[in-house]
Amino acid sequence: MPIGLLGRKLGMSQIFDQHGRLVPVTFIEAGPCVVLDKKTADEDGYTAVQLGFGERKEKNTPKPLLGQFKKIGVPPMRFIKEFRLEDSGILESLPDVGSVLKVSDVFKEGEHVDVVGISKGRGFASPIKRWHTRRGPETHGSMYHRRPGSQGASSYPSRTWKGKHAAGHMGASRCTALNLVIMKTDEEKNLILVKGSVPGHNNGFVIIRKTVRAKKAERQIRLLATKEARLAELAAKAINPLKASKKAAGR
């Protein structure tokens, strides 16, 4: 997993970009994150960094975790996650245990990120809401309106197939919004403004990491940087409509 930060979703709003277009953004309070531990391949079998975000009461903290926090000399953290690293050199470049990671240490404006969160819980939902199945006729004579449909024939298979789209619990699961653009950062307030929506409710914890779709992000950045030049080139190659009509007619 690429290095990232832990944060809290604050809500959505709108801002104007440099071209004057209105862009929907999500406000995320990213950090400051405390470096709680560094895992090395020699001692732990893998390379990772453990980060903590958001303080919690000491009485609500499990005793093993409380001992770790006291050893480091930091207050108890509420949200703790590990970021696995492929290169040990990245681990050496990070601050020491007990230090703080801020927005400017990891992200910059215009970068593409993935945001991981827990989606909103929808409770027990019907197949129409959960799986977008088609409903029955709405006429008076129809006795089939919002039913789940056939569950399996009597003679064969005499059971319900696994994976049948039926009613059940919906939402409250981990999901990821991929390849979002950082529109603006505020180091003083520890804010990141990402384009679009992210999973979860307001004040829900999220993980912000560098996108796993690196090739697609590079292509989008390259196209955005060369957009004006490409449009100017197309305008210079404008075809004379009279010549175009003659060419189409075969003259």
C-alpha positions in Angstrom: 0.0 0.0 0.0 1.4 3.5 -0.9 2.2 5.8 2.0 -0.7 8.0 3.1 -2.4 9.8 6.0 -5.4 9.1 8.3 -8.1 11.7 8.5 -11.8 12.6 9.1 -14.4 13.5 6.5 -15.9 16.9 7.3 -18.4 17.3 4.5 -18.9 18.5 1.0 -18.9 22.0 -0.7 -18.1 23.7 -4.0 -15.1 25.8 -5.1 -14.0 27.5 -8.4 -10.9 26.1 -10.1 -8.3 28.2 -12.0 -10.5 28.1 -15.1 -13.6 29.4 -13.3 -15.5 26.1 -13.3 -17.5 25.1 -10.3 -16.1 21.9 -8.8 -17.7 19.7 -6.1 -15.1 18.9 -3.4 -15.0 17.0 -0.1 -13.2 18.5 2.9 -11.0 16.0 4.7 -9.1 16.8 8.0 -5.9 14.9 7.2 -3.6 14.6 10.2 -1.6 15.5 12.0 -0.7 11.8 12.3 1.6 10.4 14.9 4.2 7.8 13.9 3.5 5.0 16.4 5.8 2.3 15.1 8.1 1.2 12.3 8.0 -2.4 11.1 11.1 -3.8 9.5 11.6 -7.0 7.5 14.4 -8.2 9.8 12.3 -7.9 13.0 8.7 -8.2 11.9 8.9 -10.0 8.5 7.6 -7.0 6.5 8.1 -3.3 6.1 5.4 -0.9 7.3 4.7 2.3 9.3 2.0 2.5 11.9 0.1 5.9 12.2 -2.4 7.2 14.7 -5.0 9.9 14.4 -7.5 11.5 16.8 -7.1 11.5 20.6 -9.3 9.3 22.8 -9.9 9.1 26.6 -7.4 7.0 28.6 -10.2 5.1 30.3 -11.5 3.9 27.0 -8.2 2.7 25.7 -7.2 -1.0 25.9 -4.4 -1.6 28.4 -1.9 -3.1 25.8 -2.4 -0.1 23.5 -2.1 2.3 26.5 1.2 0.8 27.4 2.5 1.4 23.8 1.3 5.0 23.9 3.0 5.7 27.2 6.2 4.1 26.0 6.3 6.5 23.0 5.1 9.4 25.1 2.0 10.4 23.1 -1.7 10.6 24.1 -3.9 7.6 23.2 -4.9 7.6 19.6 -8.4 6.6 18.4 -7.8 5.6 14.8 -4.7 3.4 14.1 -3.7 1.9 10.8 -0.6 0.5 9.1 0.8 1.4 5.7 2.9 -1.4 4.2 5.9 -0.2 2.2 7.7 -2.0 -0.6 11.0 -0.1 -0.2 12.8 0.2 3.1 14.3 3.5 2.0 10.9 5.1 2.3 10.7 4.0 5.9 14.1 5.6 6.7 13.0 8.9 5.2 9.9 9.1 7.5 10.1 10.9 10.9 11.1 9.0 14.0 8.6 7.2 16.2 6.6 9.8 18.2 7.0 12.4 15.6 4.2 13.9 13.5 3.3 13.6 9.8 1.5 16.5 8.2 -0.2 17.1 4.9 2.8 18.8 3.3 5.0 15.9 4.1 2.9 13.4 2.0 0.6 15.2 -0.5 0.6 18.2 -2.7 -2.0 20.1 -4.8 -2.9 18.3 -8.1 -1.9 14.9 -6.9 -4.2 11.9 -7.4 -5.2 9.9 -4.3 -7.5 7.1 -3.2 -9.8 7.6 -0.2 -10.8 4.5 1.8 -13.8 4.7 4.2 -16.8 2.8 5.6 -19.9 3.5 3.6 -23.1 4.7 5.1 -25.2 1.9 6.6 -28.6 1.3 4.9 -29.9 -1.4 7.2 -32.0 -4.3 5.8 -32.7 -3.4 2.2 -34.9 -5.0 -0.5 -33.5 -6.4 -3.7 -34.7 -3.4 -5.7 -32.7 -1.0 -3.5 -29.8 -3.3 -2.9 -29.3 -4.9 -6.3 -31.4 -2.6 -8.6 -33.6 -5.5 -9.7 -36.7 -4.8 -11.9 -40.0 -4.5 -10.1 -43.3 -6.1 -11.2 -46.2 -4.4 -12.9 -47.9 -1.6 -10.9 -51.4 -2.3 -12.2 -54.2 -3.3 -9.8 -54.6 -6.9 -11.0 -50.9 -7.7 -10.6 -50.1 -9.5 -7.3 -46.4 -9.1 -7.9 -44.9 -5.6 -7.2 -41.7 -5.6 -5.2 -41.1 -9.3 -4.5 -37.6 -10.8 -4.8 -38.6 -13.3 -7.5 -37.9 -17.0 -8.0 -35.5 -18.5 -5.5 -35.0 -21.8 -7.3 -37.1 -24.5 -9.0 -38.7 -27.4 -7.1 -37.2 -30.4 -8.8 -33.9 -28.9 -9.8 -31.8 -27.4 -8.2 -34.2 -27.8 -5.2 -32.2 -25.1 -3.4 -31.2 -21.4 -3.7 -28.0 -20.8 -5.7 -25.2 -19.1 -3.8 -24.9 -15.4 -4.6 -28.6 -15.0 -5.3 -29.5 -11.3 -5.3 -31.9 -11.1 -2.4 -32.8 -8.8 0.5 -30.2 -8.3 3.2 -27.9 -5.9 5.0 -26.7 -3.0 2.9 -23.9 -0.6 3.4 -21.6 -0.2 6.4 -18.7 -1.9 4.5 -15.2 -0.8 3.5 -15.1 0.8 0.0 -12.6 2.9 -1.9 -13.0 6.0 -4.1 -10.2 5.7 -6.7 -8.1 8.3 -8.5 -9.5 11.6 -6.9 -7.7 14.8 -7.6 -6.5 17.1 -4.7 -7.8 20.5 -5.6 -6.4 22.4 -2.6 -4.5 21.9 0.6 -4.4 23.9 3.8 -1.3 23.1 6.0 -2.4 25.4 8.8 -5.8 23.7 9.2 -4.6 20.3 8.1 -7.2 20.2 5.3 -7.3 18.4 2.0 -9.9 19.2 -0.6 -10.5 16.3 -3.0 -12.6 16.5 -6.2 -15.9 14.5 -5.9 -17.4 12.4 -3.0 -15.8 9.9 -0.7 -17.4 7.0 1.2 -18.8 7.4 4.7 -20.8 9.9 6.8 -19.6 13.2 8.1 -17.0 12.9 10.9 -16.2 9.4 9.7 -12.6 8.2 9.6 -10.9 7.8 6.2 -7.6 6.7 4.8 -6.0 8.9 2.2 -3.2 7.2 0.1 -1.5 7.8 -3.2 -3.5 6.2 -5.9 -2.9 2.7 -7.1 -3.9 3.7 -10.6 -0.6 5.5 -11.2 -0.6 5.1 -15.1 -4.1 6.5 -15.5 -3.2 9.4 -13.1 -0.1 10.2 -15.1 -2.1 10.2 -18.4 -4.7 12.5 -16.9 -2.1 14.9 -15.6 -0.3 14.9 -19.0 -3.5 15.6 -20.9 -4.5 18.4 -18.6 -1.0 20.0 -18.9 -1.1 19.9 -22.7 -4.8 20.8 -23.2 -4.3 24.4 -24.3 -1.5 23.5 -26.7 -3.6 20.7 -28.3 -6.6 23.0 -28.6 -4.4 25.7 -30.3 -3.0 23.1 -32.7 -6.5 21.9 -33.7 -7.6 25.5 -34.2 -4.6 26.1 -36.5 -5.5 23.0 -38.6 -9.1 24.2 -39.1 -10.4 22.9 -42.5 -11.9 25.2 -45.0 -15.5 24.1 -45.3 -15.6 24.8 -49.0 -12.5 22.6 -49.7 -13.9 19.9 -47.4 -17.2 19.7 -49.3 -15.3 19.4 -52.7 -13.1 16.7 -51.3 -16.1 14.8 -50.0 -17.8 15.1 -53.5 -14.6 13.7 -55.2 -13.9 16.8 -57.3 
